[in-house]
Amino acid sequence: MTTTHLVILLVRFLAVCLGIYAIGHVVYSGLLFIEPDGPSIAAIAMPASLILVSVLIWFMPYSTARVLSGFKGDVDAESKSMSADEFAAITFLVLALYLAYKIISDTAFWLYYYLNYQAHGLNELGLDASASMFSTLLELIFLVMMVLGRKKIFYYFRKLRT
């Protein structure tokens, strides 16, 4: 197995995790059809968008890995031992994938929560909900900074090794 195959496997694992998370919400949305008011648009759109993202990630694992970690590998390359730079890129990708999964699932939940909250005419979110939304925003900012600053992070990683 080449490094690229490992990266593709990790990215597809993210797609499976998102798909499983979305299926849980599909079941919940299905139960809302028996309610007199029926499901809200958010109850249908949230799992549908998660399934769409999951399918896109599944069919474009190499592109996803390249965007998140800047990984550039050859799928047809001969299997060899991993270099320190490749190991750093894969470790970085695992962290980025974890954060991406957490951010996507939390954002979907909070968007659904907020839209349902507004649909019922409630105006003020609780402090715990606001704090969790803010935490998700900070995680997103951290992930963006991580992805945009990955060359600098890899530079310091190489410097630490020597």
MARBA-3410 file (N, C-alpha, C, O; in Angstrom, 1 decimal):
162
0.9,-1.2,0.0,0.0,0.0,0.0,0.9,1.2,0.0,1.8,1.4,0.8 ~ 0.6,2.1,-0.9,1.4,3.4,-1.0,0.9,4.4,0.0,-0.2,4.2,0.5 ~ 1.6,5.4,0.2,1.2,6.5,1.0,-0.1,7.2,0.5,-1.0,7.5,1.2 ~ -0.2,7.3,-0.8,-1.4,7.9,-1.4,-2.6,7.0,-1.2,-3.7,7.5,-0.9 ~ -2.4,5.7,-1.2,-3.5,4.8,-0.9,-4.0,5.0,0.5,-5.2,4.9,0.8
-3.1,5.1,1.4,-3.4,5.4,2.8,-4.2,6.7,3.0,-5.2,6.7,3.7 ~ -3.7,7.7,2.3,-4.4,9.0,2.4,-5.9,8.9,1.8,-6.8,9.4,2.5 ~ -6.0,8.2,0.7,-7.3,8.0,0.1,-8.2,7.2,1.1,-9.4,7.5,1.2 ~ -7.7,6.2,1.7,-8.4,5.4,2.7,-8.9,6.3,3.9,-10.0,6.2,4.3 ~ -8.0,7.2,4.4,-8.4,8.1,5.5,-9.5,9.0,5.1,-10.4,9.3,5.9
-9.4,9.6,3.9,-10.4,10.5,3.5,-11.7,9.8,3.3,-12.8,10.4,3.6 ~ -11.7,8.6,2.7,-12.9,7.9,2.6,-13.5,7.5,3.9,-14.7,7.3,4.0 ~ -12.7,7.3,4.9,-13.2,7.0,6.3,-14.0,8.2,6.8,-15.0,8.1,7.4 ~ -13.5,9.5,6.5,-14.3,10.7,6.8,-15.6,10.6,6.1,-16.6,11.0,6.7 ~ -15.7,10.3,4.9,-16.9,10.2,4.1,-17.9,9.2,4.8,-19.1,9.5,4.9
-17.4,8.1,5.2,-18.2,7.1,5.8,-18.8,7.6,7.2,-19.9,7.5,7.5 ~ -17.9,8.3,7.9,-18.3,8.8,9.2,-19.4,9.9,9.0,-20.4,9.9,9.7 ~ -19.3,10.7,8.0,-20.3,11.7,7.7,-21.6,11.1,7.3,-22.7,11.5,7.6 ~ -21.4,10.0,6.5,-22.6,9.3,6.0,-23.4,8.7,7.1,-24.6,8.7,7.2 ~ -22.7,8.1,8.1,-23.3,7.5,9.2,-24.0,8.5,10.1,-25.1,8.3,10.6
-23.4,9.6,10.3,-24.0,10.8,11.0,-25.2,11.2,10.3,-26.2,11.5,11.0 ~ -25.2,11.4,9.0,-26.3,11.8,8.2,-27.5,10.8,8.3,-28.7,11.2,8.4 ~ -27.2,9.5,8.3,-28.2,8.5,8.3,-29.0,8.6,9.6,-30.3,8.5,9.6 ~ -28.4,8.9,10.7,-29.0,9.2,12.0,-30.1,10.3,11.9,-31.1,10.2,12.5 ~ -29.7,11.3,11.2,-30.6,12.5,11.0,-31.7,12.2,10.0,-32.8,12.7,10.1
-31.4,11.3,9.0,-32.5,10.9,8.1,-33.6,10.1,8.8,-34.8,10.3,8.6 ~ -33.2,9.3,9.8,-34.1,8.5,10.5,-35.0,9.5,11.4,-36.2,9.3,11.4 ~ -34.3,10.4,12.0,-35.1,11.4,12.8,-36.0,12.2,11.9,-37.2,12.5,12.3 ~ -35.5,12.7,10.8,-36.4,13.4,9.8,-37.6,12.6,9.4,-38.7,13.1,9.2 ~ -37.3,11.3,9.1,-38.4,10.4,8.7,-39.5,10.3,9.8,-40.7,10.3,9.5
-39.1,10.3,11.1,-40.1,10.3,12.1,-40.9,11.6,12.2,-42.0,11.5,12.7 ~ -40.4,12.7,11.7,-41.1,13.9,11.7,-42.3,13.9,10.8,-43.2,14.7,10.9 ~ -42.2,13.0,9.8,-43.3,13.0,8.8,-44.7,12.5,9.4,-45.7,12.8,8.9 ~ -44.6,11.8,10.6,-45.8,11.4,11.2,-46.4,12.5,12.1,-47.5,12.4,12.6 ~ -45.6,13.5,12.3,-46.1,14.7,13.1,-47.1,15.4,12.3,-47.1,15.4,11.1
-48.1,16.1,13.0,-49.1,16.9,12.2,-48.6,18.0,11.3,-49.1,18.2,10.2 ~ -47.5,18.6,11.8,-46.9,19.7,11.1,-46.0,19.2,10.0,-45.6,20.0,9.1 ~ -45.5,18.0,10.1,-44.5,17.5,9.2,-43.2,18.0,9.5,-43.0,18.8,10.4 ~ -42.1,17.6,8.8,-40.8,18.0,9.0,-40.6,19.4,8.5,-41.2,19.8,7.5 ~ -39.7,20.2,9.1,-39.3,21.5,8.6,-38.3,21.3,7.4,-37.8,20.2,7.1
-38.1,22.4,6.7,-37.2,22.4,5.6,-35.8,22.0,6.1,-35.0,21.3,5.5 ~ -35.4,22.5,7.3,-34.1,22.2,7.9,-34.0,20.8,8.2,-32.9,20.2,8.0 ~ -35.0,20.1,8.6,-35.0,18.7,9.0,-34.7,17.8,7.8,-34.2,16.7,7.9 ~ -35.1,18.3,6.6,-34.8,17.6,5.4,-33.5,18.0,4.7,-32.7,17.2,4.2 ~ -33.2,19.3,4.8,-32.0,19.9,4.1,-30.7,19.5,4.8,-29.7,19.2,4.1
-30.7,19.4,6.1,-29.5,19.1,6.9,-29.0,17.7,6.5,-27.8,17.6,6.1 ~ -29.8,16.6,6.7,-29.2,15.3,6.3,-28.9,15.2,4.8,-28.0,14.5,4.4 ~ -29.7,15.8,4.0,-29.5,15.8,2.6,-28.2,16.4,2.2,-27.4,15.9,1.4 ~ -27.9,17.6,2.8,-26.6,18.2,2.5,-25.4,17.4,3.1,-24.4,17.4,2.4 ~ -25.6,16.8,4.2,-24.5,15.9,4.8,-24.3,14.7,3.9,-23.1,14.3,3.7
-25.3,14.1,3.4,-25.1,13.0,2.5,-24.5,13.4,1.2,-23.6,12.7,0.7 ~ -24.8,14.6,0.7,-24.2,15.1,-0.5,-22.7,15.4,-0.3,-21.8,15.0,-1.1 ~ -22.3,16.0,0.8,-20.9,16.2,1.2,-20.2,14.9,1.3,-19.1,14.7,0.8 ~ -20.8,13.9,1.9,-20.2,12.6,2.1,-20.0,11.9,0.8,-18.9,11.3,0.6 ~ -20.9,12.0,-0.1,-20.7,11.4,-1.5,-19.6,12.1,-2.2,-18.8,11.5,-2.9
-19.6,13.4,-2.2,-18.5,14.2,-2.9,-17.2,13.8,-2.3,-16.2,13.6,-3.1 ~ -17.0,13.7,-1.0,-15.7,13.4,-0.4,-15.4,11.9,-0.8,-14.2,11.7,-1.1 ~ -16.3,11.0,-0.9,-16.1,9.6,-1.2,-15.5,9.6,-2.7,-14.6,8.8,-2.9 ~ -16.1,10.3,-3.6,-15.7,10.2,-5.0,-14.5,11.1,-5.3,-14.0,11.0,-6.4 ~ -14.2,12.0,-4.4,-13.0,12.9,-4.7,-12.0,12.9,-3.5,-11.7,13.9,-3.0
-11.6,11.7,-3.1,-10.7,11.7,-1.9,-9.4,12.3,-2.1,-8.8,13.0,-1.2 ~ -8.8,12.2,-3.3,-7.5,12.8,-3.5,-7.6,14.3,-3.5,-6.7,15.0,-3.0 ~ -8.6,14.8,-4.1,-8.8,16.3,-4.2,-9.0,16.8,-2.7,-8.5,17.9,-2.4 ~ -9.8,16.1,-1.9,-10.0,16.5,-0.6,-8.7,16.5,0.2,-8.5,17.5,1.0 ~ -7.9,15.5,0.1,-6.6,15.4,0.8,-5.7,16.5,0.3,-5.0,17.1,1.2
-5.7,16.8,-1.0,-4.9,17.9,-1.5,-5.3,19.2,-0.9,-4.4,20.1,-0.6 ~ -6.6,19.5,-0.8,-7.1,20.8,-0.2,-6.7,20.9,1.2,-6.3,21.9,1.7 ~ -7.0,19.8,2.0,-6.8,19.9,3.5,-5.3,19.9,3.9,-4.9,20.6,4.8 ~ -4.5,19.1,3.2,-3.1,18.9,3.7,-2.0,19.3,2.7,-0.9,19.3,3.0 ~ -2.4,19.6,1.4,-1.5,19.8,0.4,-0.7,18.6,-0.1,0.3,18.7,-0.7
-1.3,17.4,0.3,-0.6,16.1,-0.1,-0.6,16.0,-1.6,-1.6,16.1,-2.3 ~ 0.6,15.6,-2.1,0.7,15.3,-3.5,1.5,14.0,-3.6,2.7,13.9,-3.3 ~ 0.7,13.0,-4.0,1.3,11.7,-4.1,0.9,11.0,-5.4,0.0,11.5,-6.1 ~ 1.5,10.0,-5.8,1.2,9.3,-7.0,0.5,8.0,-6.7,1.1,7.1,-6.0 ~ -0.7,7.8,-7.2,-1.5,6.6,-6.9,-0.8,5.4,-7.5,-0.9,4.3,-6.9
-0.1,5.5,-8.6,0.5,4.3,-9.2,1.9,4.1,-8.8,2.6,3.3,-9.4 ~ 2.4,4.8,-7.8,3.8,4.7,-7.3,4.0,3.4,-6.7,3.1,2.7,-6.2 ~ 5.2,2.9,-6.7,5.6,1.7,-6.1,5.6,1.8,-4.6,6.0,2.9,-4.1 ~ 5.2,0.8,-3.9,5.1,0.8,-2.5,6.5,0.9,-1.9,7.4,0.2,-2.3 ~ 6.7,1.8,-1.0,8.0,2.0,-0.3,7.8,2.5,1.1,6.6,2.8,1.5
8.8,2.6,1.9,8.6,3.1,3.2,8.4,4.6,3.2,8.7,5.3,2.2 ~ 7.7,5.0,4.2,7.2,6.4,4.3,8.4,7.3,4.7,9.1,7.0,5.7 ~ 8.5,8.5,4.0,9.5,9.4,4.5,8.9,10.2,5.7,7.7,10.2,5.9 ~ 9.8,11.0,6.3,9.3,11.8,7.5,8.4,12.8,7.0,7.4,13.2,7.7 ~ 8.6,13.4,5.8,7.7,14.4,5.3,6.3,13.8,5.0,5.3,14.5,5.2
6.3,12.6,4.4,5.0,12.0,4.1,4.3,11.6,5.4,3.1,11.8,5.5 ~ 5.0,11.2,6.4,4.4,10.9,7.7,3.8,12.1,8.3,2.7,12.1,8.8 ~ 4.5,13.3,8.2,4.0,14.5,8.8,2.8,14.9,8.0,1.8,15.4,8.6 ~ 2.8,14.8,6.7,1.6,15.2,5.9,0.4,14.3,6.2,-0.7,14.8,6.3 ~ 0.6,13.0,6.4,-0.5,12.1,6.8,-1.0,12.4,8.2,-2.2,12.4,8.4
-0.1,12.7,9.1,-0.5,13.0,10.5,-1.3,14.3,10.5,-2.3,14.5,11.1 ~ -0.8,15.3,9.7,-1.5,16.6,9.6,-2.9,16.3,8.9,-3.9,16.9,9.4 ~ -3.0,15.5,7.9,-4.3,15.2,7.3,-5.2,14.5,8.3,-6.4,14.8,8.2 ~ -4.8,13.6,9.1,-5.6,13.0,10.1,-6.3,14.0,11.0,-7.5,14.0,11.3 ~ -5.4,14.9,11.5,-5.9,16.0,12.4,-6.9,16.9,11.6,-8.0,17.3,12.1
-6.6,17.3,10.4,-7.5,18.1,9.6,-8.8,17.4,9.3,-9.9,18.0,9.3 ~ -8.7,16.1,9.0,-10.0,15.3,8.7,-10.8,15.2,10.0,-12.1,15.4,9.9 ~ -10.2,15.0,11.1,-11.0,15.0,12.4,-11.7,16.3,12.6,-12.9,16.4,12.9 ~ -10.9,17.4,12.4,-11.5,18.7,12.6,-12.6,19.0,11.6,-13.7,19.6,11.9 ~ -12.4,18.6,10.3,-13.4,18.8,9.3,-14.7,18.0,9.6,-15.8,18.6,9.5
-14.5,16.8,10.1,-15.7,16.0,10.5,-16.5,16.7,11.6,-17.7,16.8,11.6 ~ -15.7,17.1,12.6,-16.4,17.7,13.8,-17.0,19.0,13.4,-18.2,19.3,13.8 ~ -16.4,19.8,12.6,-17.0,21.1,12.1,-18.2,20.9,11.3,-19.2,21.6,11.5 ~ -18.1,20.0,10.3,-19.3,19.8,9.4,-20.5,19.3,10.2,-21.6,19.7,10.0 ~ -20.2,18.3,11.0,-21.4,17.7,11.8,-21.9,18.7,12.8,-23.1,18.8,12.9
-21.1,19.5,13.5,-21.5,20.5,14.4,-22.3,21.6,13.7,-23.3,22.1,14.2 ~ -21.7,22.0,12.6,-22.4,23.1,11.8,-23.8,22.7,11.3,-24.7,23.5,11.4 ~ -23.9,21.5,10.9,-25.2,21.0,10.4,-26.1,20.9,11.6,-27.3,21.3,11.4 ~ -25.7,20.4,12.7,-26.5,20.4,13.9,-27.0,21.8,14.3,-28.2,22.0,14.6 ~ -26.0,22.7,14.5,-26.4,24.0,14.9,-27.2,24.8,13.9,-28.1,25.6,14.3
-27.0,24.6,12.7,-27.9,25.2,11.7,-29.3,24.7,11.8,-30.2,25.5,11.7 ~ -29.4,23.4,11.9,-30.7,22.8,12.1,-31.4,23.3,13.4,-32.6,23.7,13.4 ~ -30.6,23.3,14.4,-31.1,23.8,15.7,-31.6,25.2,15.6,-32.7,25.6,16.1 ~ -30.8,26.1,15.0,-31.1,27.5,14.9,-32.4,27.7,14.0,-33.3,28.5,14.4 ~ -32.4,27.0,12.9,-33.6,27.2,12.0,-34.9,26.7,12.7,-35.9,27.3,12.5
-34.8,25.6,13.4,-36.0,25.1,14.1,-36.4,26.1,15.2,-37.6,26.3,15.5 ~ -35.4,26.6,15.9,-35.6,27.6,17.0,-36.4,28.8,16.4,-37.3,29.3,17.0 ~ -35.9,29.3,15.2,-36.6,30.5,14.6,-38.0,30.1,14.1,-38.9,30.9,14.2 ~ -38.1,28.9,13.6,-39.4,28.5,13.1,-40.5,28.4,14.2,-41.7,28.6,13.9 ~ -40.1,28.2,15.4,-41.1,28.2,16.5,-41.2,29.5,17.2,-41.8,29.6,18.3
-40.7,30.6,16.6,-40.8,31.9,17.1,-40.0,32.3,18.3,-40.3,33.3,19.0 ~ -39.0,31.5,18.6,-38.2,31.8,19.8,-37.0,32.7,19.3,-36.5,32.5,18.2 ~ -36.7,33.7,20.1,-35.7,34.7,19.7,-34.4,34.5,20.3,-33.4,35.0,19.7 ~ -34.3,34.0,21.5,-33.0,34.0,22.2,-32.5,32.6,22.4,-33.2,31.7,23.0 ~ -31.3,32.3,22.0,-30.6,31.0,22.3,-30.1,31.0,23.7,-29.7,32.1,24.2
-30.0,29.8,24.3,-29.4,29.7,25.6,-27.9,30.0,25.5,-27.3,29.9,24.5 ~ -27.3,30.2,26.7,-25.8,30.5,26.7,-25.0,29.2,26.3,-24.0,29.4,25.6 ~ -25.5,28.1,26.7,-24.7,26.9,26.3,-24.8,26.6,24.8,-23.8,26.2,24.2 ~ -25.9,26.9,24.1,-26.0,26.8,22.7,-25.1,27.8,22.0,-24.4,27.5,21.0 ~ -25.2,29.1,22.5,-24.3,30.1,21.9,-22.8,29.8,22.1,-22.0,30.0,21.2
-22.5,29.3,23.3,-21.1,28.9,23.5,-20.6,27.8,22.6,-19.5,27.8,22.1 ~ -21.5,26.8,22.4,-21.1,25.7,21.5,-21.0,26.2,20.0,-20.1,25.7,19.3 ~ -21.9,27.1,19.6,-21.8,27.6,18.3,-20.5,28.4,18.1,-19.8,28.3,17.1 ~ -20.1,29.2,19.1,-18.9,29.9,19.1,-17.7,29.0,19.1,-16.7,29.2,18.3 ~ -17.7,27.9,19.8,-16.7,26.9,19.8,-16.5,26.3,18.4,-15.4,26.1,18.0
-17.6,26.0,17.7,-17.5,25.5,16.4,-16.9,26.5,15.4,-16.1,26.1,14.6 ~ -17.3,27.8,15.6,-16.7,28.8,14.8,-15.1,28.9,15.0,-14.4,29.0,14.1 ~ -14.7,28.8,16.3,-13.3,28.8,16.6,-12.6,27.6,16.0,-11.4,27.7,15.5 ~ -13.2,26.4,16.0,-12.6,25.2,15.4,-12.5,25.5,13.9,-11.5,25.1,13.3 ~ -13.5,26.1,13.2,-13.4,26.4,11.8,-12.2,27.3,11.5,-11.5,27.1,10.6
-12.1,28.4,12.3,-11.0,29.3,12.1,-9.7,28.6,12.3,-8.7,28.9,11.5 ~ -9.6,27.8,13.3,-8.3,27.0,13.5,-8.0,26.1,12.3,-6.8,26.0,11.9 ~ -9.0,25.4,11.8,-8.8,24.6,10.6,-8.3,25.4,9.4,-7.4,25.0,8.7 ~ -9.0,26.5,9.2,-8.6,27.3,8.0,-7.2,27.8,8.2,-6.4,27.8,7.3 ~ -6.8,28.3,9.4,-5.4,28.7,9.7,-4.4,27.6,9.5,-3.3,27.8,9.0
-4.8,26.4,9.9,-4.0,25.2,9.8,-3.8,24.9,8.3,-2.6,24.6,7.9 ~ -4.8,24.9,7.5,-4.7,24.5,6.1,-3.9,25.6,5.4,-3.1,25.3,4.6 ~ -4.2,26.9,5.7,-3.5,27.9,5.0,-2.1,28.1,5.4,-1.2,28.5,4.6 ~ -1.8,27.7,6.6,-0.4,27.8,7.1,0.4,26.5,7.2,1.4,26.4,7.9 ~ -0.1,25.5,6.4,0.5,24.2,6.5,2.0,24.2,6.0,2.8,23.4,6.6
2.4,25.0,5.1,3.8,25.1,4.6,4.7,25.5,5.8,5.8,25.0,5.9 ~ 4.2,26.5,6.5,5.0,27.0,7.6,5.1,25.9,8.7,6.1,25.8,9.4 ~ 4.0,25.2,9.0,4.0,24.2,10.0,4.9,23.1,9.6,5.7,22.6,10.4 ~ 4.9,22.7,8.3,5.9,21.6,7.8,7.3,22.1,7.9,8.2,21.3,8.2 ~ 7.5,23.4,7.6,8.9,24.0,7.7,9.4,23.8,9.2,10.5,23.4,9.4
8.6,24.2,10.2,9.0,24.0,11.6,9.1,22.6,12.0,10.0,22.2,12.8 ~ 8.3,21.7,11.4,8.5,20.3,11.6,9.8,19.8,11.1,10.5,19.0,11.9 ~ 10.2,20.2,9.9,11.5,19.8,9.4,12.7,20.4,10.3,13.7,19.7,10.5 ~ 12.5,21.6,10.7,13.5,22.2,11.5,13.7,21.5,12.9,14.8,21.4,13.4 ~ 12.6,21.0,13.4,12.6,20.3,14.7,13.4,19.0,14.5,14.0,18.5,15.4
13.2,18.4,13.4,13.8,17.1,13.1,15.4,17.1,13.0,16.0,16.2,13.4 ~ 15.9,18.3,12.6,17.3,18.4,12.4,18.0,19.0,13.6,19.2,19.1,13.6
END
